[in-house]
Amino acid sequence: MTDLGTLGGKSSDAYGINDSGRVVGWSMVPGHFHGFITGSNGVGMTDLNSLASLPAGYAGYLIADALSINNAGQVLVSAASYVPEPETYALMLAGLGLIGFVARWQKSGNRI
């Protein structure tokens, strides 16, 4: 077992390794998960977000973890959005409106 370290956070987890010993996984960076890759034999953890750019239209997304690596060095990653979508705001506002309605209704003497 080898301690790979972290990208500056408190924890990391490895998901895959290839024949040259390059390891991929995730590391917690304050507030977010970031995918990482190491050099040969698990040496030198590097944030995949510093090596790759996501396609146009993916602003606000980060490579959150690396799931697998093959012997050609190709990495399977997953990306996550840390910018809320408009639907998230709409759902939150609807919930707050409903809470306000129920509070006002109960204050008027009605009970559920």
MOLINRA-V11524 format. One line per field, one symbol per residue. psi: psi as a letter, one per 40 degrees, with the letter a starting at -180 (. if undefined). A space follows every 10 residues. Layout:
BEGIN
psi->???
END
This chain:
BEGIN
psi->hhheaifead iihhdiiade ehiiaihhih diihiiiiai fehghhhdde dihiiiefhe iihdihdihi eeehhhiiii hehiiddddd dddddddddd dddddddeei i.
END
